């Protein structure tokens, strides 16, 4: 084995640098996006869970609105009968 | 069933897509839920909208009946006036009097009777119109309160949900952007790797052996980058699919909310109820024309704003007081600005719109007070629907008395 030249040493360093760059990039991306995915999943799950409650609440509001409005209409009919 | 339980683990873990058959069932179920919602949406509110339509039609019919009876009365008065002229003419020429005068006087008497009957009919219809108008005013006021309350309650529920959903959508978009940037990183690393491989090819054998492990590790890391890109791409698709029904759900609720909101601005088909005026035969018909009535605050149909002030005035007719629109509005705001402030620019825009859409006169520097008041009434219809006609009329009287001699 001959003594490594400056060029050989540069190539070794370049290879190690690229390895580090690639692994770091993959690791960083995996971690940050996983955290985002977890957060989004959790928020969507909350929205999905609240869906039934929301539907029931809005249905109740609509029923109240219809009932009250029909009352007003009935009163109009009586007043103009 | 669909929303009660927490989302299935398979759906939460986007890297493990839901089995095809479950997706199929879920798809069918979602379609069923959408269909059921749509059906309910069509049924609900529709009945109510129909009932309001009927109320509007009733008010419009009462207006139509009254106006027809008023027109009939005007025709009788016109004929009476003509006949009266003939009778007066006969009376002024005694030589021509006799049988023709007696016949004409008899006919005049018959017209008196017919006018009295027509006036009684018109007054009955006017009173009916008043009743319908008052009932409709109460209905509209009450309905606005009911609808405002419902909208407030819906918004309280829907607004945070819309905001959360928007936040989730933004997060997904952000994730997508980061995937895009990571793809660029992957391309750059790939280029560097190719370059490195070329250099290693030309290196000595012992150096190749030393670098072999690191190169394999680089290849592994690059493969991991590729896997991550694909995984996250699938994850974004899965998340977007989960968000879709939630968005569609909110859109349906918003649609319903907007339908309720329409009840806060019910279309007003009422005409102003004219004041009761005694009919005296042989008085000029114009005195009884509804178009010659003073303006009615807040409830006059928009097109009627062009009414009396726009028409050419007969020679000798009483002069209508003049006012500058700015002066009128200034006086109005001074007195009633706290409850109903007229924005001069908005009012000018409104006047221009009316001018272009229904042909009301453009406002000059000094115009009939009637025209200004009619235009303010139609402006109030749009901007202050709570203002009643009598309230507007009272205000008009006060302002008019102040600014006109």
Interface residues (C-beta under 8 A of the other chain):
Chain A: X1 X2 X4 X8 X11 X12 X14 X15 X16 X18 X19 X21 X22 X23 X25 X26 X29 X30 X32 X33 X36 X37 X39 X40 X41 X43 X44 X45 X46 X47 X48 X49 X50 X51 X52 X54 X55 X57 X58 X61 X62 X64 X65 X66 X68 X69 X70 X72 X73 X75 X76 X79 X80
Chain B: X2 X3 X4 X6 X7 X12 X13 X14 X44 X45 X47 X48 X51 X52 X55 X58 X131 X132 X134 X135 X136 X138 X139 X142 X143 X146 X147 X149 X150 X153 X154 X157 X158 X161 X164 X165 X167 X168 X171 X172 X174 X175 X178 X179 X182 X185 X189 X192 X193 X196 X199 X200 X203 X204 X206 X207 X210 X211 X214 X215 X217 X218 X221 X222 X224 X225 X228 X232 X235 X239 X242 X243 X246 X249 X253 X256 X260 X263
